[in-house]
Each structure stands twice: as structure tokens, then as C-alpha cells.
């Protein structure tokens, strides 16, 4: 049983944030101990009756609906893993997808009961505050499916704010005032954080306090009264078509690493993928016969993006030759590998693109320079903004519209041709 649990948690390492992994670990170890107490000592011996008995036991001990749903979420993930590994003899979905039993009419507390309940919450102190943060991360990771990098960013921002509240002596989220929040943003500015970084911190706080409101932990949300720092319009860095051509021609196609880098850069410019999507590509996400990739974007949303023939050719050569040399007889589900036969990291990609920028005589690049260039070049050649939004995986068209600022000559020409006045 330990072996399969270990394999499951190794698979989660790059997919969910640490707070969610730790919650899953506690819940699944509790489930394992429940089974052992009933002489079920292997996952192959697990049956539907065991699962039903465990779910009923959660209700019997008086766990809250949210706590029971958290355990169900862990079981869904783990039992899906067991099913894919051929270790499960039954379909757990009917029992895991059963609705939580209703609690009857809503209970109305008397003023005395309400006062006692609030006193108990206040007495819980900082531990109760930390528990709500953990529940928030579980909500983001399991229920909303946010990407690990986004969860990591939220974790950093909320941990920093939590430390600020400790210094102020706050014992509950209900005590946090508008002055506390304003003081925190002012402290961030004194620490040298720019408007964009402060706006990101404020966005994390806004999401968290909305969560507290939905969980009925706050009557009002003071964050909604704060204005985000005014951000200057920052246009993304874009290469000319000649600079892109020089960059793509800089890799040496006669070596295994050169073939990898050629395929890496060609695919990036052909598809406009985010760097995290590119290095996370698996063989299952490639369809070279149709010339498309299916990246997993933000919010774990999959989309279909076509490639140009040159990118497909570079990929085919790398997969047939360079990748096999890098694997050295090993195996990996990922497309782009490093010298250690593991997945190429975002930091590794950054080193690669800086190397080829120097080699091609191209100015210093940002990590997303080829993605921005892909978008701008498509727009300048007549691509529809809505189509571009789908290719880039933007949830909001307003995010895509930044590229219209980069193509002022085409907009002026369209205006000149279309306006009724000469």
C-alpha cells in the first residue's frame, strides 16, 4: 500500500501546491489506517463496501461538509490513480459522486448561542487563521484547479501578509481592518515593491477575503474598498521577423542538444505557448500527423494549437534522433529533456534562449519574447483578435488586446481605408 501512495504523491509533486499535497497525504493515510483496521491490507483487496463504510464513518464522527468533501477530493484523485495502474477491482465513482446528505432546516442560533460561538472562534486564535489559509489553498488547487505556479504565488503573498498581521497582534480574520490593509500596501512600497507587484499582492488578498466571505467567516470584505495601484502600460518585448529567423537558425541540428533546441524554439514561435506549457509538453499532447499540440494552460484548461510544417519537421527529427540520445535507453513522458534525462525546467529554458540570443546577435530577451512575437506577427498579417485569444489561451479578450498597441501602423491603415471621410 505504501508503494502506491508514494508513487501517487510523486506524481502530484509538479501538479499541486504543497498545502494541498499535505492535506491529501493526511487524508489518504487516514483512509489506509481505516482499511487496515478492517483487515484490508492491499489496494487490490479494496471494494465498494470498504469505501462506503469509510464515507459513512466520516459523517458518523461529525466532520463538517467541507471536511468530508476534502477527503472525497483526495480519494477521487488517488482512486483514479489506482484505476489507471490496474490496481482497482471496482468503479468508485458512483459512491464518491453521491450528494452529501442534507442537514434539514437551517438551524437558527439564539443570541446567547451566537455569542458563545463567536467567543470560541476568537479563542481559537492564530491556528484558526492558518486553517482558513489552508482551506483556501485546497479550494484553489482541488476545486478550481489552478496551476502550481499560481498556487505558489498565492502562497508566497498570503504568507507575507500573515506575517504582517502577526506583528500587529491580530488573532482572527475578523479583526483585520481597512487600516491594516492600507498599512500593509504602504509597507510593501517602502520595501521597494513596484506597482505591479503590489497589485498582484492585492489581487491575492482580494481572492482570499472573498473566500472568507463565501465561507461566512466575514460579514464585510475590507479589501473591496481598496483601489489597486495605478499600473503603467507596459508593452511586451517583440522581435522583428528577421530577428526571429536569426534566433531559429542559431541551433546546431547535428547534435542531440542542438536538435532539441531547434525543436524547442520552432515549436514556441509556431504556437505561442507559455514557457510553462512548453516545458511541460508530454508525448501524448503531440499529434504530428495533424500538426497540432494540446497544451494544458491556466486553470488546467486544454486547447488545440496548430503548428507550421517547419516546427513539425524539427520535432520529428528531434524525437527520432536527439531525444533518443538524451534518454540513453531510459524513458520519460515529457518531450523536452535535459542532460539528466529529466524534464527541461523553466530555468533551463531561460538559459537556452539567452545563449541563442547572444549567438544570433539578438538583444536580450524576456522568457516570453517569442510568445509575444508570435502574437504580434500573426496580428500584423491579418489574424482575428478572437482567434488569437484562443491560440494564446487567454480567458479574457482584454488580455489579448495588449497586442493591438504593438501594431499601430496596421490599425492606422485600416482606419484610413475604412473611414468615410477622406
NUTOR-383632 format. One record per residue (C-alpha): x, y, z. Coordinates in nm, 2 decimals. Each point is the difference from the previous one (the first is absolute). Example, Ala and Ser with C-alpha at 12.3 -4.5 7.8 and 13.67 -1.06 7.14 Angstrom:
BEGIN
<gutor <1.23; -0.45; 0.78>>
<gutor <0.14; 0.34; -0.07>>
END
This chain:
BEGIN
<gutor <0.00; 0.00; 0.00>>
<gutor <0.29; 0.23; 0.08>>
<gutor <0.15; -0.04; -0.34>>
<gutor <-0.31; 0.12; -0.19>>
<gutor <-0.05; 0.29; 0.24>>
<gutor <0.37; 0.10; -0.06>>
<gutor <-0.05; -0.02; -0.38>>
<gutor <-0.32; 0.21; 0.02>>
<gutor <0.17; 0.28; 0.20>>
<gutor <0.30; 0.01; -0.23>>
<gutor <-0.24; 0.05; -0.28>>
<gutor <-0.17; 0.29; 0.18>>
<gutor <0.33; 0.18; 0.07>>
<gutor <-0.01; 0.22; -0.31>>
<gutor <-0.38; 0.03; -0.02>>
<gutor <-0.13; 0.13; 0.33>>
<gutor <0.13; 0.23; 0.27>>
<gutor <0.16; -0.13; 0.32>>
<gutor <-0.30; 0.09; 0.22>>
<gutor <-0.23; -0.21; -0.22>>
<gutor <0.25; -0.29; -0.01>>
<gutor <0.04; 0.00; 0.37>>
<gutor <-0.38; 0.00; 0.05>>
<gutor <-0.03; -0.29; -0.25>>
<gutor <0.27; -0.19; 0.19>>
<gutor <-0.17; 0.03; 0.33>>
<gutor <-0.34; -0.10; -0.14>>
<gutor <0.13; -0.30; -0.19>>
<gutor <0.21; -0.13; 0.29>>
<gutor <-0.32; 0.02; 0.21>>
<gutor <-0.18; -0.20; -0.27>>
<gutor <0.28; -0.26; -0.01>>
<gutor <-0.01; -0.04; 0.38>>
<gutor <-0.38; -0.04; -0.02>>
<gutor <0.04; -0.29; -0.25>>
<gutor <0.28; -0.17; 0.20>>
<gutor <-0.23; 0.00; 0.31>>
<gutor <-0.24; -0.20; -0.21>>
<gutor <0.26; -0.25; -0.12>>
<gutor <0.03; 0.15; -0.35>>
<gutor <0.37; 0.01; -0.05>>
<gutor <0.04; 0.06; -0.38>>
<gutor <-0.16; 0.24; -0.25>>
<gutor <-0.10; -0.30; -0.21>>
<gutor <-0.22; -0.12; 0.28>>
<gutor <-0.18; 0.33; 0.04>>
<gutor <-0.37; -0.03; -0.10>>
<gutor <-0.31; 0.22; -0.02>>
<gutor <-0.12; -0.10; 0.35>>
<gutor <0.33; 0.12; 0.15>>
<gutor <-0.03; 0.33; -0.17>>
<gutor <-0.37; 0.04; 0.11>>
<gutor <0.09; -0.09; 0.36>>
<gutor <0.28; 0.27; 0.00>>
<gutor <-0.23; 0.27; -0.14>>
<gutor <-0.27; -0.08; 0.26>>
<gutor <0.26; 0.01; 0.28>>
<gutor <0.09; 0.36; -0.10>>
<gutor <-0.36; 0.10; 0.06>>
<gutor <-0.03; -0.20; 0.32>>
<gutor <0.29; 0.18; 0.17>>
<gutor <-0.16; 0.33; -0.07>>
<gutor <0.24; 0.15; -0.26>>
<gutor <-0.12; 0.31; -0.18>>
<gutor <-0.12; -0.02; -0.36>>
<gutor <0.31; 0.18; -0.12>>
<gutor <0.23; -0.24; 0.19>>
<gutor <-0.19; -0.30; -0.15>>
<gutor <0.03; 0.15; -0.35>>
<gutor <0.37; 0.06; 0.04>>
<gutor <0.04; -0.37; 0.08>>
<gutor <-0.21; -0.10; -0.30>>
<gutor <0.22; 0.22; -0.23>>
<gutor <0.31; -0.18; 0.12>>
<gutor <-0.17; -0.34; -0.05>>
<gutor <-0.11; 0.10; -0.35>>
<gutor <0.35; 0.08; -0.11>>
<gutor <0.16; -0.30; 0.17>>
<gutor <-0.25; -0.26; -0.11>>
<gutor <0.02; 0.13; -0.36>>
<gutor <0.38; -0.05; 0.03>>
<gutor <-0.06; -0.36; 0.13>>
<gutor <-0.25; -0.07; -0.29>>
<gutor <0.25; 0.12; -0.26>>
<gutor <0.26; -0.22; 0.15>>
<gutor <-0.23; -0.30; -0.01>>
<gutor <-0.01; -0.04; 0.38>>
<gutor <-0.37; 0.06; 0.05>>
<gutor <-0.27; -0.27; -0.05>>
<gutor <-0.31; 0.22; 0.00>>
<gutor <-0.12; 0.35; -0.11>>
<gutor <0.01; 0.24; 0.29>>
<gutor <-0.17; 0.29; -0.17>>
<gutor <-0.37; -0.08; 0.09>>
<gutor <0.08; 0.01; 0.37>>
<gutor <0.24; 0.30; -0.02>>
<gutor <-0.25; 0.20; -0.21>>
<gutor <-0.29; -0.05; 0.24>>
<gutor <-0.14; 0.32; 0.14>>
<gutor <0.07; 0.09; 0.36>>
<gutor <-0.30; -0.07; 0.21>>
<gutor <-0.21; 0.31; 0.07>>
<gutor <-0.01; 0.14; 0.35>>
<gutor <-0.37; 0.08; 0.01>>
<gutor <-0.13; 0.35; 0.08>>
<gutor <0.27; 0.26; 0.07>>
<gutor <0.07; 0.04; 0.37>>
<gutor <-0.06; 0.34; 0.15>>
<gutor <0.23; 0.08; 0.30>>
<gutor <-0.13; 0.20; 0.29>>
<gutor <0.19; 0.32; 0.09>>
<gutor <0.17; -0.18; 0.29>>
<gutor <0.11; -0.30; -0.22>>
<gutor <0.13; 0.24; -0.27>>
<gutor <0.20; 0.20; 0.26>>
<gutor <0.15; -0.33; 0.13>>
<gutor <0.09; -0.11; -0.35>>
<gutor <0.18; 0.32; -0.08>>
<gutor <0.18; -0.01; 0.32>>
<gutor <0.12; -0.35; -0.08>>
<gutor <0.12; 0.11; -0.34>>
<gutor <0.19; 0.29; 0.15>>
<gutor <0.16; -0.23; 0.26>>
<gutor <0.12; -0.23; -0.29>>
<gutor <0.26; 0.28; -0.07>>
<gutor <0.27; -0.02; -0.27>>
<gutor <-0.05; -0.37; -0.06>>
<gutor <-0.36; 0.07; -0.13>>
<gutor <0.15; 0.27; -0.23>>
<gutor <0.25; -0.25; -0.15>>
<gutor <-0.26; -0.26; -0.04>>
<gutor <-0.21; 0.23; -0.22>>
<gutor <0.31; 0.07; -0.22>>
<gutor <0.05; -0.38; -0.04>>
<gutor <-0.37; -0.04; -0.09>>
<gutor <0.04; 0.28; -0.26>>
<gutor <0.30; -0.18; -0.16>>
<gutor <-0.20; -0.32; -0.01>>
<gutor <-0.29; 0.19; -0.17>>
<gutor <0.24; 0.15; -0.26>>
<gutor <0.19; -0.32; -0.07>>
<gutor <-0.28; -0.26; 0.01>>
<gutor <-0.32; 0.18; -0.08>>
<gutor <0.12; 0.26; -0.24>>
<gutor <0.30; -0.19; -0.14>>
<gutor <0.24; 0.29; 0.00>>
<gutor <0.35; -0.06; -0.14>>
<gutor <0.28; -0.08; 0.25>>
<gutor <0.19; 0.32; -0.09>>
<gutor <-0.31; 0.21; 0.08>>
<gutor <-0.05; -0.18; 0.33>>
<gutor <0.36; 0.06; 0.09>>
<gutor <-0.04; 0.37; -0.07>>
<gutor <-0.32; 0.01; 0.22>>
<gutor <0.19; -0.19; 0.27>>
<gutor <0.29; 0.25; 0.01>>
<gutor <-0.23; 0.30; 0.00>>
<gutor <-0.23; -0.12; 0.28>>
<gutor <0.28; -0.12; 0.21>>
<gutor <0.16; 0.34; -0.01>>
<gutor <-0.33; 0.17; 0.09>>
<gutor <-0.06; -0.25; 0.28>>
<gutor <0.34; 0.10; 0.15>>
<gutor <-0.10; 0.36; -0.02>>
<gutor <-0.31; -0.08; 0.21>>
<gutor <0.20; -0.19; 0.26>>
<gutor <0.21; 0.31; 0.06>>
<gutor <-0.33; 0.20; 0.05>>
<gutor <-0.12; -0.26; 0.24>>
<gutor <-0.32; -0.09; -0.19>>
<gutor <-0.16; -0.33; 0.12>>
<gutor <-0.27; -0.05; -0.25>>
<gutor <-0.09; 0.10; -0.36>>
<gutor <-0.30; 0.19; 0.14>>
<gutor <0.24; 0.24; 0.17>>
<gutor <0.17; 0.11; -0.32>>
<gutor <-0.09; 0.36; -0.08>>
<gutor <0.02; 0.22; -0.31>>
<gutor <0.29; 0.19; 0.19>>
<gutor <0.19; -0.33; 0.03>>
<gutor <-0.03; -0.07; -0.37>>
<gutor <0.10; 0.36; -0.10>>
<gutor <0.29; -0.02; 0.24>>
<gutor <0.12; -0.33; -0.16>>
<gutor <-0.01; 0.15; -0.35>>
<gutor <0.19; 0.30; 0.12>>
<gutor <0.26; -0.23; 0.16>>
<gutor <0.04; -0.18; -0.33>>
<gutor <0.07; 0.33; -0.17>>
<gutor <0.26; 0.09; 0.26>>
<gutor <0.16; -0.34; -0.06>>
<gutor <0.05; 0.09; -0.36>>
<gutor <-0.28; -0.20; -0.17>>
<gutor <-0.12; 0.16; -0.32>>
<gutor <-0.36; 0.07; -0.09>>
<gutor <-0.04; -0.33; -0.19>>
<gutor <0.13; -0.21; 0.29>>
<gutor <-0.23; 0.18; 0.25>>
<gutor <-0.29; -0.05; -0.23>>
<gutor <0.07; -0.37; -0.01>>
<gutor <0.01; -0.01; 0.38>>
<gutor <-0.33; 0.18; 0.02>>
<gutor <-0.16; -0.24; -0.25>>
<gutor <0.10; -0.29; 0.21>>
<gutor <-0.15; 0.17; 0.31>>
<gutor <-0.32; 0.08; -0.19>>
<gutor <-0.04; -0.37; -0.10>>
<gutor <0.06; -0.12; 0.35>>
<gutor <-0.23; 0.24; 0.17>>
<gutor <-0.28; -0.08; -0.25>>
<gutor <0.06; -0.36; 0.10>>
<gutor <-0.04; 0.09; 0.37>>
<gutor <-0.33; 0.17; -0.08>>
<gutor <-0.13; -0.30; -0.19>>
<gutor <0.09; -0.21; 0.30>>
<gutor <-0.20; 0.24; 0.22>>
<gutor <0.32; 0.09; 0.20>>
<gutor <-0.04; 0.37; -0.08>>
<gutor <-0.30; 0.22; -0.01>>
<gutor <0.17; 0.27; -0.22>>
<gutor <0.31; -0.01; -0.22>>
<gutor <0.23; 0.30; 0.07>>
<gutor <0.22; -0.09; -0.30>>
<gutor <-0.28; 0.10; -0.24>>
<gutor <0.04; 0.36; 0.13>>
<gutor <0.37; 0.02; -0.12>>
<gutor <0.10; 0.12; -0.34>>
<gutor <0.27; -0.19; -0.19>>
<gutor <0.32; 0.20; -0.06>>
<gutor <-0.01; 0.18; -0.33>>
<gutor <0.21; -0.20; -0.25>>
<gutor <0.19; 0.15; -0.29>>
<gutor <-0.07; -0.15; -0.34>>
<gutor <0.29; -0.24; -0.05>>
<gutor <0.02; -0.13; -0.36>>
<gutor <0.15; -0.35; -0.04>>
<gutor <0.33; -0.05; -0.17>>
<gutor <-0.03; -0.10; -0.36>>
<gutor <0.26; -0.11; -0.25>>
<gutor <-0.01; 0.09; -0.37>>
<gutor <-0.06; -0.29; -0.25>>
<gutor <0.37; 0.03; -0.10>>
<gutor <0.12; -0.04; 0.37>>
<gutor <-0.23; -0.30; 0.05>>
<gutor <0.15; -0.16; -0.32>>
<gutor <0.35; 0.06; 0.13>>
<gutor <-0.09; -0.15; 0.34>>
<gutor <-0.16; -0.31; -0.15>>
<gutor <0.30; -0.06; -0.23>>
<gutor <0.25; 0.02; 0.29>>
<gutor <-0.04; -0.36; 0.12>>
<gutor <0.24; -0.28; -0.13>>
<gutor <-0.23; -0.28; -0.14>>
<gutor <0.29; -0.25; -0.01>>
<gutor <0.01; -0.05; 0.38>>
<gutor <-0.26; -0.14; 0.24>>
<gutor <-0.02; 0.32; 0.20>>
<gutor <-0.01; 0.21; -0.32>>
<gutor <-0.29; -0.20; -0.13>>
<gutor <-0.18; 0.04; 0.33>>
<gutor <0.05; 0.37; 0.00>>
<gutor <-0.09; 0.04; -0.37>>
<gutor <-0.33; -0.18; 0.07>>
<gutor <-0.05; 0.19; 0.32>>
<gutor <0.03; 0.34; -0.17>>
<gutor <-0.19; -0.10; -0.31>>
<gutor <-0.30; -0.13; 0.20>>
<gutor <0.00; 0.30; 0.23>>
<gutor <-0.01; 0.25; -0.29>>
<gutor <-0.25; -0.22; -0.20>>
<gutor <-0.25; -0.03; 0.29>>
<gutor <0.05; 0.29; 0.24>>
<gutor <-0.01; -0.23; 0.30>>
<gutor <0.08; 0.13; 0.35>>
<gutor <0.35; -0.12; 0.12>>
<gutor <-0.16; -0.22; 0.27>>
<gutor <-0.23; -0.16; -0.27>>
<gutor <0.30; -0.06; -0.23>>
<gutor <0.23; -0.17; 0.25>>
<gutor <-0.30; -0.20; 0.14>>
<gutor <-0.09; -0.14; -0.34>>
<gutor <-0.04; -0.38; 0.00>>
<gutor <0.01; -0.24; -0.29>>
<gutor <-0.38; -0.06; 0.04>>
<gutor <-0.06; 0.37; -0.07>>
<gutor <0.17; -0.02; -0.34>>
<gutor <-0.19; -0.09; -0.32>>
<gutor <0.27; 0.02; -0.27>>
<gutor <-0.22; -0.16; -0.27>>
<gutor <-0.25; 0.29; 0.03>>
<gutor <0.27; 0.25; 0.10>>
<gutor <-0.15; 0.12; 0.33>>
<gutor <0.08; 0.01; 0.37>>
<gutor <-0.25; -0.01; 0.29>>
<gutor <0.16; 0.20; 0.28>>
<gutor <-0.14; 0.01; 0.35>>
<gutor <-0.04; 0.37; 0.09>>
<gutor <-0.10; 0.20; 0.30>>
<gutor <-0.28; -0.15; 0.20>>
<gutor <0.10; -0.34; -0.15>>
<gutor <-0.19; 0.10; -0.32>>
<gutor <0.10; -0.19; -0.31>>
<gutor <0.00; 0.17; -0.34>>
<gutor <0.10; -0.10; -0.36>>
<gutor <0.28; 0.19; -0.17>>
<gutor <0.12; -0.06; -0.35>>
<gutor <0.37; 0.00; -0.10>>
<gutor <0.17; 0.10; -0.32>>
<gutor <0.17; -0.27; -0.21>>
<gutor <0.36; 0.12; 0.10>>
<gutor <-0.09; -0.06; 0.37>>
<gutor <-0.14; -0.34; -0.08>>
<gutor <0.31; -0.10; -0.19>>
<gutor <0.23; 0.12; 0.28>>
<gutor <-0.20; -0.20; 0.25>>
<gutor <0.00; -0.31; -0.20>>
<gutor <0.38; 0.01; -0.04>>
<gutor <0.05; 0.07; 0.37>>
<gutor <-0.23; -0.28; 0.11>>
<gutor <0.16; -0.25; -0.24>>
<gutor <0.36; 0.09; 0.07>>
<gutor <0.10; 0.26; 0.27>>
<gutor <-0.26; -0.11; 0.26>>
<gutor <0.10; -0.36; -0.02>>
<gutor <0.36; 0.10; 0.05>>
<gutor <-0.09; 0.21; 0.31>>
<gutor <-0.21; -0.29; 0.14>>
<gutor <0.29; -0.25; -0.02>>
<gutor <-0.24; -0.29; 0.01>>
<gutor <-0.22; 0.15; 0.27>>
<gutor <-0.36; 0.12; -0.02>>
<gutor <-0.19; 0.32; 0.06>>
<gutor <-0.34; 0.13; -0.09>>
<gutor <0.13; 0.35; -0.06>>
<gutor <0.10; 0.13; -0.34>>
<gutor <0.29; 0.23; 0.09>>
<gutor <0.27; -0.15; 0.22>>
<gutor <0.32; 0.12; 0.16>>
<gutor <0.34; -0.18; 0.02>>
<gutor <-0.12; -0.19; 0.31>>
<gutor <-0.29; -0.15; -0.19>>
<gutor <-0.26; 0.19; 0.20>>
<gutor <-0.24; 0.27; -0.11>>
<gutor <0.15; 0.33; -0.11>>
<gutor <-0.08; 0.27; 0.26>>
<gutor <-0.11; 0.36; -0.06>>
<gutor <0.34; 0.11; 0.13>>
<gutor <0.17; -0.24; -0.25>>
<gutor <-0.20; 0.15; -0.28>>
<gutor <0.10; 0.35; 0.11>>
<gutor <0.37; -0.09; -0.02>>
<gutor <-0.06; -0.15; -0.35>>
<gutor <-0.17; 0.30; -0.15>>
<gutor <0.26; 0.24; 0.15>>
<gutor <0.27; -0.21; -0.16>>
<gutor <-0.15; 0.01; -0.34>>
<gutor <-0.09; 0.37; 0.03>>
<gutor <0.38; 0.08; 0.05>>
<gutor <0.09; -0.24; -0.28>>
<gutor <-0.24; 0.15; -0.25>>
<gutor <0.09; 0.36; 0.10>>
<gutor <-0.36; 0.06; 0.12>>
<gutor <-0.06; 0.24; 0.29>>
<gutor <-0.06; -0.14; 0.35>>
<gutor <-0.33; -0.19; 0.01>>
<gutor <-0.27; -0.04; 0.25>>
<gutor <-0.13; -0.36; 0.06>>
<gutor <-0.32; 0.07; -0.19>>
<gutor <0.16; 0.20; -0.29>>
<gutor <-0.08; -0.27; -0.26>>
<gutor <-0.36; -0.03; 0.12>>
<gutor <-0.05; 0.38; -0.03>>
<gutor <0.17; -0.01; -0.34>>
<gutor <-0.23; -0.28; -0.11>>
<gutor <-0.31; 0.20; 0.10>>
<gutor <0.12; 0.33; -0.15>>
<gutor <0.11; -0.16; -0.33>>
<gutor <-0.33; -0.18; -0.05>>
<gutor <-0.20; 0.31; 0.08>>
<gutor <0.21; 0.21; -0.25>>
<gutor <-0.07; -0.26; -0.27>>
<gutor <-0.38; 0.03; 0.05>>
<gutor <-0.08; -0.26; 0.27>>
<gutor <-0.33; 0.06; 0.18>>
<gutor <0.03; 0.11; 0.36>>
<gutor <-0.25; -0.26; 0.12>>
<gutor <0.20; -0.28; -0.17>>
<gutor <0.32; 0.14; 0.16>>
<gutor <-0.17; -0.02; 0.34>>
<gutor <-0.08; -0.37; -0.05>>
<gutor <0.35; -0.08; -0.12>>
<gutor <0.17; 0.18; 0.29>>
<gutor <-0.25; -0.16; 0.26>>
<gutor <-0.11; 0.34; 0.14>>
<gutor <-0.31; -0.02; 0.21>>
<gutor <-0.08; 0.37; -0.07>>
<gutor <0.02; 0.17; -0.34>>
<gutor <0.12; 0.32; 0.19>>
<gutor <0.33; -0.19; 0.07>>
<gutor <0.05; -0.06; -0.38>>
<gutor <-0.07; 0.36; -0.09>>
<gutor <0.34; 0.11; 0.13>>
<gutor <0.14; -0.12; -0.33>>
<gutor <-0.21; 0.26; -0.19>>
<gutor <0.22; 0.27; 0.15>>
<gutor <0.30; -0.16; -0.16>>
<gutor <-0.14; 0.01; -0.35>>
<gutor <-0.09; 0.37; -0.04>>
<gutor <0.09; 0.03; -0.37>>
<gutor <-0.25; -0.28; -0.10>>
<gutor <-0.27; 0.16; 0.21>>
<gutor <0.06; 0.34; -0.15>>
<gutor <-0.01; -0.15; -0.35>>
<gutor <-0.33; -0.18; 0.08>>
<gutor <-0.14; 0.33; 0.14>>
<gutor <0.11; 0.19; -0.31>>
<gutor <-0.16; -0.26; -0.24>>
<gutor <-0.32; -0.03; 0.20>>
<gutor <-0.09; 0.35; 0.11>>
<gutor <-0.26; 0.17; -0.23>>
<gutor <0.18; 0.34; 0.01>>
<gutor <0.31; 0.01; -0.23>>
END
